[in-house]
Amino acid sequence: MTEVKGTGGDSGDVVRPQLDEDLSEVSDFLRAIGKQIKLLRERAGLTQKEFAKQVGYTESLIGAVEQGKRTPQRELLVASERVLDAKGLLIVTADDIESAKAKARVRHPEWFRGYVGLEAECEELNNWSLWDFPGLLQTEAHARAVYEMRQPPLSEEVIEMRVAARMARQEILAKWPRAMFSWVIDESVLRRPMGGWDVHAGQLQHLLEVGNTRGMVIQVMPLNRTDHAGMGGPFILLTPKGRPQMGYIEVQTSSRLITEQSEVRILNARYSTLRSQAHTPEESLSLIEKILGER
């Protein structure tokens, strides 16, 4: 068993390090762009509220962009060029912003990078989730909500970088030939509207889309089961290409990659039991639709 000190990368918790040197450089760049937008806005004699209305975005988002806490999308830059008559000063940064975002996406805390590398090359991945939606299935809005509720609070910079990194991990779901994916999710997760109902509804709808995708299986562990093989906590079983199956577990401030095959076999047996105890894939999707309709 290999233990990696830090926090559980898939659950959204980050204790240390908050921001490595490379991510600091990206954040500094985004702050510089935000200052340019603010300067041009003020020269145009517009308040944040007036400017937000003219470019079609919320005042809070404009404020976050000007502070370097949110990444300005190309559409915002184009609209800002028009409203502020920036003469190309903003749009010329669009490609550099995309490069900065790409750089951020591949950056993970050091203690999590070993797992991410294995995940990216896996041929099979099985995930038991007891407390939250698996990272590979989270929508951007849900992931951001998870990071924003972290205690002690994370900086806005770290939140944006971690959300980008999580979304980048999901690229493996679109690769072909596709790995075999299976998720068993506790029903309590489906009923806990983290981030508010709108965010939660979007997350449930995303689960339906994934669950109807060939090669991806989602099952729900119902609350009324009297036998439950997963009470010991969540875990992941993954099989990297050309390597034996491994286990991965997280709890509070520790994460562990399990390579001892006797321990992996125990997790495998538990996962098989969990799948037999859970709703079938068809029943699971029906339950998700039912919960969506209960609002």
C-alpha positions in Angstrom: 0.0 0.0 0.0 1.3 3.4 -0.9 0.2 6.3 1.3 0.2 9.9 -0.1 -0.1 12.6 2.4 -2.5 15.4 1.6 -6.2 15.3 1.0 -8.6 13.3 -1.1 -8.3 14.7 -4.6 -11.6 13.2 -5.9 -13.7 14.6 -3.0 -12.7 18.2 -3.6 -10.7 18.8 -0.4 -7.4 20.6 -0.6 -5.3 21.4 2.4 -1.8 21.8 1.0 -0.2 23.0 -1.1 -2.8 25.6 -2.0 -1.0 27.1 -4.9 2.2 25.8 -6.5 4.6 28.1 -8.4 3.1 27.3 -11.9 -0.4 28.0 -10.8 0.7 31.3 -9.2 2.0 32.4 -12.5 -1.3 31.6 -14.2 -3.2 33.5 -11.4 -0.9 36.6 -11.8 -1.7 36.6 -15.5 -5.5 36.4 -14.9 -5.2 39.3 -12.4 -3.4 41.4 -15.0 -6.1 40.8 -17.5 -8.7 41.7 -14.9 -6.9 45.0 -14.1 -6.9 45.9 -17.9 -10.7 45.3 -18.1 -11.3 47.4 -15.0 -9.1 50.2 -16.2 -10.8 50.3 -19.6 -14.3 50.2 -17.9 -13.5 53.1 -15.6 -12.1 55.1 -18.5 -15.4 54.5 -20.3 -17.2 55.9 -17.3 -19.1 52.7 -16.6 -19.9 51.1 -13.3 -19.6 47.4 -12.9 -23.4 47.1 -13.0 -23.7 49.2 -16.2 -20.8 47.4 -17.9 -22.3 43.9 -16.9 -25.6 44.8 -18.5 -24.0 45.9 -21.7 -21.9 42.8 -22.2 -24.7 40.5 -21.0 -23.0 39.1 -17.9 -23.8 39.4 -14.1 -22.2 42.1 -12.1 -20.8 39.5 -9.7 -19.0 37.7 -12.5 -17.5 41.0 -13.8 -16.3 41.8 -10.4 -14.7 38.3 -10.1 -13.0 38.7 -13.5 -11.6 42.1 -12.6 -10.2 40.7 -9.4 -8.6 37.8 -11.4 -10.8 35.3 -9.6 -12.7 34.1 -12.7 -11.3 33.3 -16.1 -12.7 35.7 -18.8 -14.2 33.6 -21.6 -13.6 34.6 -25.2 -17.2 35.7 -25.6 -16.7 38.2 -22.7 -13.5 39.5 -24.2 -15.3 40.0 -27.6 -18.2 41.8 -25.9 -15.8 43.9 -23.8 -13.8 44.9 -26.9 -17.0 46.3 -28.4 -18.4 48.1 -25.4 -15.0 49.5 -24.2 -13.6 50.2 -27.7 -10.4 48.5 -26.6 -8.9 48.5 -30.1 -7.7 44.8 -29.9 -6.1 45.1 -26.4 -8.4 42.5 -24.9 -9.1 40.1 -27.7 -5.4 39.7 -28.4 -5.1 38.0 -25.0 -7.7 35.3 -25.8 -5.3 32.7 -27.0 -2.9 33.3 -24.1 -5.9 32.8 -21.7 -6.7 29.5 -23.4 -3.1 28.5 -22.9 -3.2 29.5 -19.3 -6.3 27.5 -18.7 -4.7 24.4 -20.4 -1.7 24.8 -18.2 -4.0 24.9 -15.1 -5.9 21.9 -16.2 -3.0 19.5 -16.0 -1.8 20.8 -12.6 -2.9 18.8 -9.6 -1.6 18.7 -6.1 1.6 16.7 -5.9 0.0 14.0 -3.7 -2.8 13.5 -6.3 -0.7 13.4 -9.5 0.2 9.7 -9.2 -3.4 8.6 -9.1 -4.4 11.0 -12.0 -1.7 9.5 -14.2 -3.0 6.0 -13.6 -6.6 7.1 -14.1 -5.7 8.7 -17.5 -4.4 5.4 -18.8 -6.9 3.0 -17.2 -8.7 0.3 -19.1 -11.3 -0.2 -16.4 -12.5 1.9 -13.5 -15.1 1.0 -10.8 -16.1 3.6 -8.3 -18.1 3.3 -5.1 -19.3 6.8 -3.9 -20.9 7.1 -0.5 -20.7 10.9 0.2 -20.6 12.8 -3.1 -20.8 12.4 -6.9 -17.5 10.9 -8.3 -15.1 13.5 -9.6 -15.4 12.1 -13.1 -19.1 12.6 -13.1 -19.3 16.1 -11.6 -20.6 19.0 -13.5 -18.5 22.2 -13.5 -21.1 23.9 -11.3 -21.2 21.1 -8.8 -17.4 20.9 -8.6 -17.2 24.6 -8.0 -19.8 24.4 -5.3 -17.9 21.6 -3.5 -14.7 23.6 -3.5 -16.4 26.8 -2.4 -17.9 25.1 0.7 -14.5 23.7 1.7 -13.4 24.5 5.3 -11.1 26.2 5.9 -11.9 28.2 2.8 -9.8 27.9 -0.3 -8.8 31.0 -2.2 -10.7 31.9 -5.3 -7.6 31.2 -7.4 -7.3 27.7 -6.0 -11.0 27.0 -6.6 -10.7 28.0 -10.3 -7.6 26.0 -10.8 -9.0 22.9 -9.1 -12.3 23.1 -11.1 -10.3 23.3 -14.3 -8.2 20.4 -13.3 -11.2 18.3 -12.5 -13.0 19.1 -15.7 -9.8 18.1 -17.6 -9.8 14.7 -16.0 -13.1 14.0 -17.5 -11.6 13.9 -21.0 -10.9 10.2 -20.5 -14.7 9.6 -20.7 -14.6 10.8 -24.4 -11.5 8.8 -25.4 -11.8 5.9 -27.9 -11.4 3.1 -27.5 -13.2 3.8 -24.3 -12.3 2.2 -21.0 -15.0 0.3 -19.1 -16.6 2.6 -16.4 -18.9 1.6 -13.6 -20.1 3.7 -10.7 -22.2 2.8 -7.7 -23.6 5.9 -5.9 -25.4 6.0 -2.6 -29.0 7.3 -2.9 -28.3 9.9 -0.2 -25.9 11.6 -2.6 -28.8 12.0 -5.1 -31.0 13.5 -2.5 -28.5 16.1 -1.1 -28.8 19.3 -3.2 -25.3 20.5 -2.8 -24.9 23.9 -4.3 -28.7 24.5 -4.4 -31.4 22.9 -6.4 -30.4 24.4 -9.8 -26.9 23.1 -9.5 -28.2 19.7 -8.2 -30.7 19.4 -11.0 -28.0 20.0 -13.6 -25.9 17.3 -11.9 -28.7 14.8 -11.9 -29.4 15.5 -15.6 -25.8 14.9 -16.4 -25.9 11.5 -14.6 -28.8 10.5 -16.9 -26.8 11.5 -20.0 -23.7 9.5 -18.8 -25.8 6.6 -17.7 -27.3 6.3 -21.2 -23.9 6.3 -22.8 -22.6 3.0 -24.1 -19.8 1.6 -21.9 -20.8 3.6 -18.8 -22.8 2.0 -16.1 -24.4 3.9 -13.2 -26.1 2.1 -10.3 -27.7 3.5 -7.2 -27.5 1.9 -3.8 -31.0 2.4 -2.3 -31.5 3.8 1.2 -33.8 0.9 2.2 -31.3 -1.9 1.8 -30.8 -3.9 5.0 -27.5 -5.3 3.8 -24.7 -2.9 2.6 -21.2 -3.9 1.7 -19.9 -0.3 1.4 -20.2 1.0 4.9 -16.4 1.0 5.3 -16.2 4.1 3.0 -15.8 5.0 -0.7 -13.1 3.5 -2.9 -12.0 3.2 -6.5 -10.8 0.2 -8.4 -8.8 0.9 -11.5 -6.8 -1.2 -14.0 -4.1 0.8 -15.8 -3.1 -0.5 -19.2 -0.6 -3.4 -18.9 -0.7 -3.3 -15.1 -2.6 -5.2 -12.3 -5.7 -3.8 -10.8 -5.2 -1.2 -8.0 -7.3 0.4 -5.4 -7.5 4.0 -4.3 -9.1 5.3 -1.1 -9.4 8.8 0.5 -10.3 9.9 4.0 -10.0 13.4 5.5 -6.3 14.4 5.1 -4.9 11.1 3.6 -5.2 9.3 0.3 -3.8 5.8 -0.4 -3.0 3.9 -3.6 -3.4 0.2 -2.9 -1.2 -2.2 -4.9 -1.1 -5.2 -2.5 -3.2 -7.7 -4.5 -4.7 -9.4 -1.4 -6.2 -6.0 -0.4 -7.3 -5.3 -3.9 -9.1 -8.6 -4.0 -11.0 -7.6 -0.9 -12.1 -4.3 -2.5 -13.1 -6.2 -5.6 -15.3 -8.6 -3.6 -16.9 -5.7 -1.9 -17.6 -3.9 -5.1 -19.1 -7.0 -6.7 -21.4 -7.3 -3.7 -22.3 -3.6 -3.9 -23.4 -4.0 -7.5 -25.6 -7.0 -6.6 -27.2 -5.0 -3.7 -27.7 -1.8 -5.8 -30.5 -1.1 -8.2 -30.0 -2.3 -11.7 -28.7 0.4 -14.2 -32.3 0.8 -15.6 -33.8 1.1 -12.2 -31.1 3.5 -11.2 -31.8 5.9 -14.1 -35.5 5.7 -13.4 -34.9 6.7 -9.8 -32.7 9.7 -10.9 -35.6 10.8 -13.2 -38.0 10.4 -10.3 -35.9 12.6 -8.0 -35.6 15.2 -10.7 -39.4 15.3 -11.0 -40.0 15.6 -7.2 -38.9 19.3 -7.1 
